[in-house]
Structure formats: C-alpha cells, structure tokens
Amino acid sequence: MVQLTRCAGELAVEEMTGKEDARPDDGTGDIQIRKDIVDRLRRNVPDVLKDLGRWVVVGQSASSPDGESADAVPLDPQGFHEVDAQVPQVWLSFDTAVDVLAANPSQVDDVAFVLVDDDEVSCVELGGCFDPDTGGLSPTAEKAIRSVDSYTERSPSGEGVRIWAEGGWDPQWDSVQLEGCSIEMHQTGRCVTVTGDRADGIPATVEDRERQLRSLHQFVAERLGHRKGGADAQSDSQAPPDDQRQGDPATERDERPLPDPAGWPRLRDEAFYGLPGDVVRALEPHTEADPAGLLVTFLSMFGNASASAGGSAPYIWAGGPQTAKLFLCLVGDSAKARKGTTQSAVEGIFRSIDVGLGWLSRIMSGTASGEAIIHQVRDPSEKTDHEGEPIDAGSDDKRLLVVEEEFTRLLRTDRRDSSTVSQVIRLCWDGSPLQLMAKHVGERAEVHFVTYIGHTTRDDLRANLKGADVYNGFANRFLWIAVRRQKLLPDGGPGLRAAQKRMAKRVSVAINVAGKIGTITMTPDADDLWTEMYWELAYDVPPRAVGAFTARAETQILRIATAYAIADGSDKITVDHLRAARAVWDYARASVVYVHGGKTGDDDTDRLLEKIRDAKNGLTKTECSAVFNKHRNKSELDSMIEYLLHDGHIEKESIPTKGRSKDVYRAKKAKKEK
C-alpha cells in the first residue's frame, strides 16, 4: 500500500492503493477492494467526463507483436473481445462501464474515457514522477499540476498522475522525457484509463485551461531546447528519441512544402473520415508521400486484409456482391512522385500486425501471365492420387495483393500475342471464377480476393495504356490517382515508425471486427443520398477518353463506401461513408482529366474546345466538323459538343436566319467576381 500525505511541497494526494497491491494473492478481500474502486470512481470522477458518455472497459491484452509489454485494451462488455475504442457504437455510459467493471473482476481491470477528434477534453500524463526515496512528486510534475490546476488523479500503475482539462494545443511532440519524468499530452484518438484516485488541494472538476495547456506545452518544448535547435538544452533534459519526435519544430523547420502544379485535382476533406482519415493524419507529417495516395492505398490494402483467407468478405448487394476490393494505380508526373514511399508508409502499419495465416506473404509483384495469377489462388486439383487426395491441394489463402511498382511493365506484358493478363485481371475485379479455356484443362479458382495496386508515371501511362485496354473495361476497373511529392523532409521523417505502430492496434481491431461482418446495407438517410448520387452520376457525360476510365462510377463509389463502413466496424453504410467515397471518386475522376493533360482529358474534345475558343464569332456544327476534316462521324461530334455544353466549357446560341435558325457554339465567358 502506498500512502502519501505531502508530495513535493503543499500538494497532497489522497490515500491510494497501487494496482499490484490491490489484488491479494490469497484471493481474500477482492470483492471489497473492487467495491472500493467502484465507489471511488462514482464519487470522484468529474461530471463533465461522466456526461460525455464516451466510456469503455479495458483489460489486459497479450504482448504486442514487436515484443513490447502487454497493454490495457478496450473490450466488448459482453464477449470481452478487443474492440476499437474510436468506433462510437462501442461506447458506454459512465454508469454502465462502472457496472461492468464491478460485475466482472476477472475480465475487466479498469474503465477508460475515449478522446476523439476535436475533443474539448485533453489529458496530460506524467509517468515515473514520484521520487523513489521520498515518495514526493518531482519538481517538473508539481509544476505541471500546479500550472494546469484542473482535476488530477493517480494513474493505474500507481507510478504517475494524469491531469484532465478542457483545451488543446498545437502538437510539437507526443511523448518526451524531462528531468526523469515522462510527459505525454493526449488530445485525440486515445482511450485513457480513469481511476478516481484524485489529488487533494486541486480542483475536483475538469476546468477550462486552454491557455495553461499551451503554456505547459511551450514550457516543455523550450526546456528540451527545441526552439534553440538543441544547442542550449538543459543539461538535465533528455531529447525525445527519433521515433517520438512527431512534428517537433526542428523537423518542421526543415520541412519544405511544394506547390501544386497547375490544374492539380483537390481531395475534399470528407475523404479523410474515420479510421482511414486517422491513418493519413498519423503518417502524413512523417513522409513526403501525397495524402491522396496514402488514403487510397490504405483503403485498398485494408479491403484485402479484411477478407477471409477463404476469399469471402463483407459486401453490399448491388447487381452482385460489391466488396471493398479496390484496384488502383498511383500516377505521378515523374519518378519523384513518392509512389513507392506511399506504399511502404502504409504497408508498415500492416507489417506491425500481420493478418492471420501470414497475409504479408500474399503481397506479391511481377505479373508474368494470367495463368500465374490463377495459380496463386488456385483450387485443389480435380486429379487425385491413389488415396483419393488431390494431387495439388491448392492455395490455402485466397487473398492476393499484387503491387506493381512498374505498372507499365504489366501493360507491355499484356500486349504480347495471346496474353491473358488483362482478361484475368478483369475477372479478378469482377469476382468471377478464374479459369481459362485451353486444350488442356488448367487451374481454376472459384472463390478469390485479388487486389491490384500499380505505380506509374503520367508519360508512361499515356504511352502504354491505349487501344483495347482503354475501351475493353480494363481501365475503368482501376482508380487512377494523381500523386506528387508533397514536401521535402531532409531528415526522412524519423517519426514514421512510431506513427505506424500507433495506428497498427486500431487497424488490427478493425480487421478482426470486419471478419464478423457479412451483408452490408445502407441506413435510410444514406439510401436517400445514394439515390440522388445515382441520378447525378447517370447524367454525367464525360468525353470519350475520360469515360473509358470512369465508366464504373457507381460501383466504384459503393466499393469505396464499403471500405469506409467496415473500417468503422459497421454493417451499415452511412451518409458519412457515402460522402467520403464520393470525395475519393471525384478526385479519381479529376485525376484522369489531369493525367490526360487537357481541359477535358480527351484529345479530340480538347482540340475542338481550343478551336471554339480561338473563333471570335464561334463555330457552327459544320465548322466544328471541319476541325477534324470531317473525319469524325455525327455521333462522335455530337458527343464532344454535348460534353462541352454539359460541363460549361461552351454555350450554344441560336441565330435566326431566313430559313431554319443557325446554332453557333462559343466559349463560355468566366463570370466576373463582384
């Protein structure tokens, strides 16, 4: 039992029982101790935390994958399996969480409060802050507690304290060591255990301390010498290790943002919803990769990892089962677009967890033929040995993630005579059985979950993807995502590994929850929004080249929305999921236009638009036809004009004549801003 009467000056702490002492080896007193813990929680936890209703129960997990010590993890209050605390559906009221704690001493250790994005509540955690000889608080800890002056309690380990207050700060670091005391400042994306072991002589309520929190944060930064580049740091201070230097000023000073090229597409904020958005926000400060590339790469990899080894996956029915199977290709202006950096940044999260049956071994590259794809997900052979067993047992994992960092090499492979690559890739996206017609019966895969991620440059794509593959449905099965190098990080982003580890646990939980989801439906509000989107998409008339890349808009949006839903641990697609998916799709469509380099993405349509703009008095339809020396038929010409009218590039004026009126097409003038 640890008892403190005076701690480092006048600060006194109520009598507290350390966790290890709270559970006697002989089992006696357990019920009374648990009752005391529950009573203390009900008596001391501030009402502002109780009333927010974001509570979970926590217990001990197994050791983390990289061998670190076991951590407390949020648990389902009935089955006591691990859940993602950032999913609102798992939150409990304070009273319910405490009742579960009281009734389940063998499964539940503590209750925890969930911090979310834009939270009004923050938590400062001071670890190892008690002097081992005197039991008093260290000067740094006392200064922090006194300066914030808000509800403070002892941590579950009994070796630290936590300060709860309203307010936030601009993060320059996540966790540092200062004068032997570890300091962490939590304001989003965490669930923090609450003990009710409150400090005396400090407010018993959560106070509004925005200014004080920022001052504390600045004080620590200055003590670490961050503002002076470390040259004048205090001799008793320890700078944070590389994997904890999230966004400190030294790193920010070396960061060089790069401007967007002319015509660059913009990804709306709605796309950064839920877990996928949190992943991007965690990784983006520590990599030169494009946030759009990080987002879609995570969605695609998560969709594949969340499928079962047998190839089944959560789906919404829309003309067939639509899963979170997303094919994508990152397209950069040059080799310096950081496409490979994007892949490694996201893949690092999954390498921290792996996903059952060695899923990481299912990430491959180098597509040599369609038959090679089928072989990786093949069914057991029909031929048997003398004991009746299949000669080939087939693949025991029907998931396959193919990452082609030289995507044009795949396109060149497909141009070979009798190549089956394009045909099999299209069947993989469709989810159709894989088998090729041949004289001798080849391998077959009835059920599979194959995903393709490609990387290429703008020039290589335009030079190698043409003809049949543009118009046979190969191109429109992919999301084409324009990416670029967003900034310069001379130090390489030393906080990346720590960011990957922080997100790994949430991703692991989300994958496990996704395995329990079967059929997905829409909420009523989402269904209404989808109807509006569907009609709008039906009237989207892109030029021929853009249309060849974007003809599966409805299906792609549903698949992206499914990925957002299962990342939320939900079997319902909500309005937020649909809006996020639409934002991703709109970016992909705009990327196609950008990649083609013209105003519309179609060479013929751009040529016609240029001629109309150059014509002072506009062009008649006959003159439009003359632009192509009358080598475009009426249907093709009408399609180009219809698109230019629909997208607002041109306008039509009917001019009266002695006979039938004459239609003239003119460039639409930009409206002047008032």
N, C-alpha and C positions, 0 to 999 in steps of 0.2 A: 504494500500500500504506500502510495506516495502522498504525503501531506505537505502543503506549502502554506505558510502563514504570511510571509512577506517576501516579495520577489523583486530584487533589484530596485530598491527604493521603496516608494509607498504603494506600489501596485500589489494588491493581494488577490490571491486566487482561491476559490472555494476548494474544500477538500475534494480531491478527485481520485478515482481508482483507475490505475493503469489496466490496460486490457489483459495483459498476461496474468495479472493477479486476480482478475475478476472471475475466473473460472477455476475453482479449486480442483485439484487432481482427484479427490475422492468423490466428487460429484455433489457433495452437500452444499447447500446454500445457493445452488444455481438458480432456482426459481425465485428466491428473494432478490438475488443480485439482478436478474433480468427485470424484475418488478421495479427495483430502484432505478434502473436505467430508463425504463419506460416513463416512470413518474417524473424523472429529471427532464426528459425530453418534453413532456407535456407542460411542465412548469416553466422551463427556461427558454425554449425556442421562441424567438420573436414572432409576433403575429404576422408581420409582413411576409415572412418566409412561409408560414403556415398557409396563409390565404392565397398565395400564388398557385398552389396546387400542382407543383411540379416535383413530385417525390417518387423515389424508387427504393426498393430494399436491395441490400447488397450482401454478398457473401464472398468466399474465397474461391478464386479460380485456380486451375493448375498453373504450373510455371509457364511463363511466356515463351514463345518459340525460340527466342535467342538466348534462353537460359537464364534470364533475369529472375528475380524473386517473384513469388506469387503476388497478385494484386487483387484488391476487392473489385468485384464486377457486379453490375446490376443484374437482378434476377427477376424472372416471372414470378408473381406472388402465389401461383398455384402449382405449376410444374417445377419451379425453381431452376429452370434452364436460363442460360445467359441471354440477355436482350440488349438492344441498342437503346440507351437512355435518351438519345436525341429524337426518338420517334414518339410523338405526343400520345399515341394510343397506349403506351405502356405506363404513362404517368399515373400516380395515385394521389389521393388527397393525403394531407399530413396524418389525419386520424387513421385512415386505412393503413398507411405504411407502418405506423406505430403498432396497430393491432396485429399486423402480420409479424412484426418483429417480436411482439410479446408471445404469440402463439406458436412460433417456430424457432426455438432456440438452437436447434441442431442444424438448421439450414440457413438461417439469416443471422448476420452479425451486426448490421447497422442499418440505419436509414440514410438516404442521401438526397440532397437538393440538386436539381438539374439547372445548370446555367445554359442559356440559349443565346442565339444571335440577338443583338440589340437589347440585351437584358439590362434592366435598371439596377440589378444587384450584382456586386462583384465580391470576390473573396481573395484576401491576401493570406498566404500560407507561410508561416515561419517554422522551419524544421531544425531540430537539433539546437534549439535556442536556450536550453536550460544549462546552467553551469553544473558540471558533474560533481563538483566539490560542495558548493553551497546550495544547489537546488534553485538558485535565483535565475531570473531572466538575464540574458546578455544585454549589454547597453544598446546594441542595434535593435534587438527585439523590443525592448522597452520604448525606445524612441519611435518605432513604427506604431506600436499600440497606442502610445500617448498622442502621436500626431494625427492618427485617423480618428481615435476616440469614438468608436462605434462598437456594437456587440462583438465580443471576443470570447472564444471558448477554446478548450484544450482539444487537440486532435486525438483520434482513436488510439494512436500508438502511445500517447502519454508523453511524447518527447517534443511536441511542438504545439503551436497555437494557430488558430485561424481567426482572421478579422473579417467580419461581414459588414458591408456598407453599400449605400447607393452611390452610383457614379462610375466613371470609367477613365481611360487614359489612352494615349497613343502608344501602342506597344513598341518598345525598343529591345526588349528581351523577355523571355518566358521564365527562366529559372537561373538564378545565379547564387554563388557563394560569397558571402561578405562577412568578414570577421568571425568565421566559424559557424555562421548561421545561414542556412539555405533560405532563399526568398523566392516564392512563386506568386505570381499575380494572375488569378483566373477571372476572366470576364465573359467567356463564351465557350460553348462546345465541351463542357465538362460536367460530370456529376460528382459532387463533393460531399463526403460523409459529414453528418452533423451529430454532435454528441450531447449538447446541452450542458457540458461542463464549463459554465461561463465564468469569466473573470469578474471579480468584485472591484468596485471603485471605478468601473467603466460603464457607460450606458448599457442598459439591458435591452435596448431596441436597435434596429438597423437604421442608422442615421444617414442623411444626405451628406456625402463627403466627397463630392466631385473634385473640388479644389485640393483637398487634403490628399486624395489618392494620386492626383497628378504630381503634387509636390513630393510625395514619397517616392514615386517612380523616378522623378528627376533627381532626387537626392541620391538614390542608389546608383543611377547612371553616372553621376558626377564622381561619386566615391570610387567607382570602378575605373575612372579615368577615361570613360568613353568620349567625353567632349574634348579631351585633350589628346585623343589618339593613343592613350595608354602611357604616354611618356611620364606624366606626373601622377600616376595612380598611387594610392596609398600603399605603403609597404605591407600593411596587414590585410590587404584585399587580394582576392583571387579572381582573375578574369574568368568569364564563363568559358567552358570548353567549346571546341568548334561546333559540336553537334547541338549546342544550346544557344548559339548566337543568332537566334531568329531576329533578323531585321535590326541589329543594333546600328547606331549611327555610323560606325566605321564602315560597315557593309554598305549602308545607304549612301555614304559619301562616294563610294567607288561605283555605284550603280549609274549607268548611263542609259536613260530611256531613248528609244529610237522612234522617229516619227512614222506615222502611217503613210504608205505610198498613196498617190492619187487614185481615187476610186476604190480604196480598200473597203471590204464589207465590214459591217459593225454587228457584233453579237450583243443582243439585248440582255439586260440584267435578269430577265425572267429565266434565262437558261441556267443561271447559277443557283438553282433551287435544291434544297435538301442535301443529302449526302454527296452527290456528285459536285455540287457547288462548293461544299465544305472541303472536298479533296482539292479542288483547284485553288481555293483561297489558302490552303495549307502549303501547297507546293510552289505556287507562283512566285513568291518572294525569293525563292532559292534556286531558280532556274531561268535560263534565257528563253525557254520554250513559250510558245504562244498559248494563252489561256484557252482559246477555242480548241486547239489541238489537244491540250491536256484533258479538256472536258469530254470530247467525243471519244478519245482513246480510252478514258476510264469507262464510259458508258458501254463501249464495245467489249472491253475485257471483262467488265463486271457481268455483262449479259452472258458471256461464255462460261465464266467461272461459276455462275449461279445455276447453270443447268446441271442435271444429274449426270453421273458417269454413264448412265444408260442412254443419255441423249434427250431425255424429257426435260421440259422447262415450263415455267408459268406462261400462260398465253391468254390473249383475248380473242374471241372468235369474231372474225370479220372477213367473210368469204373464205374462211380457212383459219387455222390457228396462227395468230401473229404473236411471236415471242419477242424477246429482247435481242434477237440476232441482228446485229448491225454490221454491215460491210462498209468500210470507209477507206478513203485514200487522202493522205495529207499532201497538199500541193504547195510547194514553196517556189519563190522566184529564182532561188539558187540553192546550191548545196549548203549554204549557211543559214537556212531557214530553221535549223534546230529540230528537224523531224525526228532524228534518232534520239536526241536529248529528250524529246517529248515521250517517246516510248519507254526509255529507261527510267524516267522520273515516275511514271505511272506504274510500270512493272515492278519497281522497287517496293511498292506497297504490298503487292501480291507475293513477292518473294519473302516478305516478313511473316507471312501466314501460311502460304501454300493452301491448297484447297482439295483435300481428300484425294486419295489414290494417285498422288504425285501429279497434280494438274499441271504444274510448271513444266513437266516433261512433255506436255501436249502442246507447247508453244514451239512451232517449227517454222522453217523458211525453205525457199528453194523449190518451188513447184516445177517438177520436170514434165509431168503429164497428168491428164485426168485420171488415169489408172492409178497413179501414185497417191492421189488424194483419196480415192476409194479404198486403197489398201490400208491407210491409216485408221479407217473407221469400219473396216470390213466385218461382216457377219461370219459366224462359223461356216466352214465349207460344207457343202452337201455330201461330199465324198467322205466315207468313213473307213476306219481301219478294221481289222478282223474282230475287234471287240465292240464294234458299233459306235466308236467315238469319232467325232470329226477329225479329219487329218489335220486341219488348221482350226484351232479354237477361236480364231478371230480376235478382234481388238476388245480388250476389257474396259476401255474408256472411249465412248463415242463422241467425246468432245475433242475438238481440234481448233487451235488458234494459229492461223498462218500469218506471219508477219513478213511481208516482202518489202524490205528497205530499198530494193531496186525494182520498183513495180514495173518499169518499162521492160525489164528482162522477162517478166512474165508475159507481157504483151507481145514481145518478139517471139517467145516460145509458142504462143498461140497462133502466130502467123505461119507456122510450119504446116506443110501439107499433112492432112489427116490428124491434126492436133485436136485433142478433145478437152483441152483446158477450159476454154470458155463455156462449153456445154456443161461440164461437171460443176463449175463454179456457179452457174445459174441454177442448177438443180440443188446445190447446197443451200443457196439463199432461199429457194422455194421450200426446202424441207422435203423434197420428193425423194423416193427411193433412188439410190445410186447404182446404176448398172448400165454398161454399155453393150450395144448389140455387136456381136462378133461371131465369127465362125465357131470358135471355141468359147464356151460359157466362162466368163471371167468372174471376178469377185463382185460381191453385192453388199450394199449397206441399206437396210430397210429404215432404220432409225439412226439419226446422227445429229450433231450440233456443230457445224463447221462455220467458223468466222474468219473473214479476211480483213487484214489491215495492211494498206500499202503506203509507200512513201515515194514521191516522185517530184520532179521539178516541172514548172509550167511549160518550158520549151519541150522537154522530153514527152510530156503528156500530149501536147498538140501534135508532135511529130509521129507518135507511135499509136495513139488511140484514134483510129479513123475507120471509115468504111463499115463493115458488117458489125464490128463490136460496138460501134456507136448506136446503131439502129436495131440490133437484134435483142436488146434488153440487157446486155452485159453492163453497159454504162449506168443505166438507171437503177441498178441494184446496189450501187455504191453511193455513199455520201461523200461528195467531193468538198474537202475543207481547205480553204486557203489559210496558210500559216506563214509566219515570218518570225524572225528573231526580234523579240520584244525589247530587249535591253542588253547592256553589256555588264557582265559580272566578272571582273578580272580575277576575283578570288574563287570563282567557280561555284559559289553558293554553298558554304560549309554547313548550313543548317538543313540541307535537303534530307539527309538520312534521318535526322530527328523528326522531321515533319512526316516522313514516310512511316516511321514507327508509330507516331501519334495516331495516324489515320488507320493503321493496319487493324487494330482491335475493332473499330466500328465497321470496317469493311467485312471482317471475318464474321461478325454477328449478323450483318445484313445478308451475307451469303447463306448462312445457316437458316435464317428465317425464310429466305426465298425458297429454300428446299421444301418448305412446308406449304407453299402456295401452289394451287392448281390453276383453276379457271379464274380469270380476272374479268371484272365487269366495270362499268362506269357509274359514278354517282349520278343522281338526276341532274344536278347542275352541270356536270361535265358532259352528260349526254346532250343537253341543250346547246352547250358551247360547241360540241363536236358537230352537231347538225349545221350550225352557222358556218363553221370552218369548211365543212364538206362542200356546201354550196359555193362558197367563195373559191375553193380550190378547183371546182368544176368549171368555173368561168375564167380561170387563169389560162391565158392563151400565150404561151411563150413562143419565141421564134423556133424554127426547126431544130437548130443545134442545141439550144438550151432545153427544149422539150425532150430531146433524146436522152438527156442526162437527168431530167427531173420528172419523168412521166409517172413515177410511182409515189407521188407526194403523199397521198392519203395513207398508204400502207407504211411508208417510212415514218410518218408522224405517229401512227399508232404504235409502232415498234419502239420508237424513242420514248413515248409516254409510258409504255410498259416497263422499260428500263428504270424510269424515274419512280414508278409505283413500287416495284419490287425493292428498289434501293431504300424506299420508305418503309419496307416491311408490310406493304398493304396489298390486299387483293382487290382494291378499288382504284381506278384511275380517277383522279380529282381534277378540278379546274386548274390547280397549280401545275399538275403533271402535264396537262394538255398545253398550257401556255408555255411551259419550259420546252416541251417538244417542238412547238411551233416556232419558237425563237431559234432553236437549233436548225430546224428545217429552212427557215428563211435565210439563215446565214449560209447554209449549204447551197441554196439556190443562188444567192448573191455571189458566192464563191465561183460558181460555174460561169456566171457572167464575167467576173473579173479575170478568170483564167483564160477565157477566150479573147480578152483584150479589147473588146469593143463596147459600144454602149448597150448592145443587146445580147452579145455572145454569139451571134450568127453573122458570118462574113457577108452574105448576100444582103441581109437586112441592114447591117451597118453601112454597107455601100449605098443602098437606096436612101437611107437616112441622111448620109453625107450629101448626096446629090440634091435632095429636097431642101436641105439647109442652105446649100450654095445657090439655089434658084431664087432669085429676087421675087419673082411672081408665083412661086410654087410650081408644081408639076401636075399635069393631068395623068390619068391612068395610062394613056398611050405613051406619054413621055416617060412614065415610070418603067414601062416595058422596054423602052428604048435604052434605058440604063444598062440592060443585060443583052442588048442587041436582039431583043425578042426571043432569047433562048430560055426563058422561064415561062412555063405554061400558066394559064389563067389561075388555076388553083394555088400554085406556089406564090404568084404575085399577090393574090388576094390575101393569103395567109400572112405575108410580110406586112402589107398595109394594115390589116386588121390588128396585128400585134402593135404596130407603131401608134395606131389610134388608141388602142386599149390601154397602153402604158403611158399615154400622154406625151409621146415624143412629137407627134404631129396633130394637126387638126384639119378637118375637111370643110371646104366652103363650096356651096352650090351656086354657080353663077348663071343667071338667066341668059338665054340666047334666043334667037328667032325660033328655033325648034326646041329640042329637049335641053334641059339645063346641063351645064358642064361642071363636073366635080373637079376641084383643084385641091391638092394636098400641100399644106405649108407647114414649116417648122413651128411648133408651139412656142410662143414667147414666154419667157420666165416672168412671173409676177414680181413687180417691184415691192420691196418691203416698205411698209408705212413708217 
